[in-house]
Amino acid sequence: MLGGLLAVLMLGGCDGASPVTVVEPRTIAGTYPRGEAMLKEAMLARHAAARAEVGEAPLLWDDMLAAHAATYADTLVRTGDFRHADQPEGAGREGEALFRGTRGAYAYSEMVDLWVAEKVNFINGETPFFSKTGRGEDVGHYTQIIWHSTTHVGCTLRSTAEDDYLVCRYSPPGNVVGERVY
């Protein structure tokens, strides 16, 4: 397939955030291997690498967070309404990062790497003042990944005929207004 492939990212843990559109130009789109074990391995490895760069411990996989992510990913696939889940304030709230891209065109590692690439605009200020651009949503995935008190992650991938939807959930949630990332 020739041409650009579309990936859409959404800020982790912010309600009502507008999607950030990233176009990944590629001359050939491969179909990447899929599976729960490969997803878990890629998510943990990429999250751990990003956290290690800032001195934070790796995240642990949480099957309940992955189940919550799967429930919401099913909703995204069913409705096509690409936005963050409505969640309660306080207890029970989970951090969330979303990705949508051309089906089969992105390796799991590339999906996370797009989130981690937001670090170019990151400054360790208080939330939401942690972006060089002045827009917290420009770094929200990255800040959720490296958030100091986050200890667990669970992710899932669901697909339509056209798109892949990656949903990751985090606990405790990051991007807490008034707090520093680390």
C-alpha positions as CSV (number, residue, x, y, z in Angstrom):
1,M,0.0,0.0,0.0
2,L,1.4,3.4,-0.9
3,G,0.8,6.7,0.8
4,G,0.4,8.0,4.3
5,L,-1.2,6.0,7.1
6,L,-3.2,7.7,9.8
7,A,-2.7,7.3,13.5
8,V,-4.8,9.3,15.9
9,L,-3.8,9.6,19.6
10,M,-5.7,11.0,22.5
11,L,-4.4,12.5,25.7
12,G,-4.3,10.0,28.6
13,G,-6.5,10.8,31.6
14,C,-8.1,14.0,30.3
15,D,-11.9,14.3,29.8
16,G,-13.1,15.8,26.6
17,A,-9.6,16.2,25.0
18,S,-9.5,16.6,21.3
19,P,-7.7,14.0,19.3
20,V,-4.1,14.8,18.3
21,T,-3.6,13.7,14.7
22,V,-0.3,12.3,13.6
23,V,0.3,11.2,10.0
24,E,3.0,8.5,9.6
25,P,4.1,8.5,5.9
26,R,5.1,5.1,4.8
27,T,5.7,3.6,1.4
28,I,4.8,0.1,2.4
29,A,2.5,-0.9,5.2
30,G,3.2,-4.4,6.7
31,T,0.8,-6.5,8.6
32,Y,2.4,-6.9,12.1
33,P,2.0,-10.0,14.2
34,R,-0.7,-9.8,16.8
35,G,-1.6,-11.6,20.0
36,E,-2.2,-11.0,23.7
37,A,1.2,-12.2,24.8
38,M,3.0,-10.0,22.2
39,L,0.9,-7.0,23.2
40,K,1.7,-7.5,26.9
41,E,5.4,-7.9,26.2
42,A,5.7,-4.8,24.0
43,M,3.6,-2.6,26.3
44,L,5.6,-3.6,29.4
45,A,9.0,-3.3,27.6
46,R,8.3,0.1,26.0
47,H,6.7,1.6,29.2
48,A,9.6,0.3,31.3
49,A,12.2,1.9,28.9
50,A,10.5,5.3,29.1
51,R,10.2,5.1,32.9
52,A,13.8,4.0,33.3
53,E,14.9,7.2,31.4
54,V,13.4,9.3,34.2
55,G,14.4,7.0,37.1
56,E,10.9,5.4,37.6
57,A,10.3,1.7,38.3
58,P,8.7,-0.4,35.6
59,L,4.9,-0.9,35.6
60,L,3.3,-4.2,36.5
61,W,0.7,-5.8,34.3
62,D,-2.8,-5.8,35.7
63,D,-5.4,-8.2,34.1
64,M,-8.3,-6.2,35.6
65,L,-7.0,-3.0,33.9
66,A,-6.6,-4.9,30.7
67,A,-10.2,-6.2,31.0
68,H,-11.4,-2.6,31.6
69,A,-9.4,-1.5,28.6
70,A,-11.0,-4.3,26.5
71,T,-14.5,-3.3,27.5
72,Y,-13.9,0.3,26.4
73,A,-12.1,-0.8,23.2
74,D,-15.2,-2.8,22.3
75,T,-17.2,0.3,22.8
76,L,-14.9,2.3,20.5
77,V,-15.1,-0.3,17.8
78,R,-18.9,-0.5,18.1
79,T,-19.6,3.2,18.1
80,G,-16.6,4.7,16.2
81,D,-16.8,7.6,18.7
82,F,-13.1,8.0,19.4
83,R,-13.0,9.8,22.8
84,H,-12.0,9.0,26.3
85,A,-14.3,6.9,28.5
86,D,-16.6,8.7,31.0
87,Q,-15.2,7.8,34.4
88,P,-16.0,8.7,38.0
89,E,-13.9,11.2,39.8
90,G,-12.0,9.8,42.8
91,A,-11.9,6.1,43.7
92,G,-12.2,3.8,40.8
93,R,-10.8,6.3,38.2
94,E,-8.1,4.9,35.9
95,G,-5.6,6.7,33.6
96,E,-6.2,6.1,30.0
97,A,-4.3,6.4,26.7
98,L,-5.9,5.8,23.3
99,F,-4.5,5.1,19.9
100,R,-6.3,4.6,16.6
101,G,-4.4,3.7,13.4
102,T,-4.8,1.9,10.1
103,R,-5.4,-1.7,10.8
104,G,-2.2,-3.8,10.8
105,A,0.0,-0.9,9.8
106,Y,1.6,-0.3,13.2
107,A,3.6,-2.7,15.4
108,Y,2.6,-2.6,19.1
109,S,6.0,-1.0,19.9
110,E,5.3,1.8,17.3
111,M,2.0,2.6,19.0
112,V,3.7,3.2,22.3
113,D,6.6,4.9,20.7
114,L,4.2,7.6,19.3
115,W,3.1,8.3,22.9
116,V,6.7,8.4,24.2
117,A,7.7,10.7,21.4
118,E,5.7,13.4,23.1
119,K,8.6,13.8,25.5
120,V,10.1,16.4,23.1
121,N,7.5,18.8,24.4
122,F,7.6,17.7,28.1
123,I,8.7,19.9,31.0
124,N,8.3,18.7,34.6
125,G,5.9,21.3,35.7
126,E,2.6,20.9,37.6
127,T,-0.2,19.4,35.7
128,P,-1.5,20.7,33.3
129,F,1.5,23.0,32.9
130,F,3.9,20.3,31.8
131,S,4.2,21.0,28.0
132,K,6.5,23.4,26.2
133,T,3.6,24.1,23.9
134,G,1.3,25.2,26.7
135,R,-1.1,22.4,25.7
136,G,-1.1,19.5,28.2
137,E,-2.7,17.3,25.6
138,D,0.5,17.5,23.6
139,V,2.3,15.4,26.3
140,G,-0.5,13.6,28.1
141,H,0.3,10.1,26.9
142,Y,4.0,10.4,27.8
143,T,3.2,11.9,31.2
144,Q,0.8,9.1,32.0
145,I,3.4,6.5,31.1
146,I,6.1,8.1,33.4
147,W,3.8,9.3,36.2
148,H,5.6,8.8,39.5
149,S,2.8,7.1,41.4
150,T,1.4,4.9,38.6
151,T,2.3,1.3,39.3
152,H,0.1,-0.8,37.0
153,V,-1.0,-1.0,33.4
154,G,-3.3,-3.1,31.3
155,C,-3.9,-2.8,27.6
156,T,-5.8,-4.3,24.7
157,L,-6.1,-4.0,21.0
158,R,-9.4,-4.3,19.1
159,S,-9.9,-3.8,15.4
160,T,-12.5,-2.9,12.8
161,A,-12.1,-3.6,9.1
162,E,-10.2,-0.4,8.7
163,D,-8.7,0.6,12.1
164,D,-6.8,-0.7,15.1
165,Y,-7.8,0.7,18.5
166,L,-5.3,0.4,21.4
167,V,-6.5,1.2,24.8
168,C,-4.3,1.3,27.9
169,R,-5.5,1.8,31.4
170,Y,-3.3,2.9,34.4
171,S,-3.5,2.7,38.1
172,P,-3.2,4.9,40.1
173,P,-4.0,7.4,37.3
174,G,-1.6,10.1,36.4
175,N,-2.0,13.6,35.0
176,V,-3.4,14.8,38.3
177,V,-4.0,18.5,38.2
178,G,-1.6,20.4,40.5
179,E,0.9,17.6,40.8
180,R,4.3,17.2,39.1
181,V,4.9,14.1,37.0
182,Y,7.9,13.0,39.1
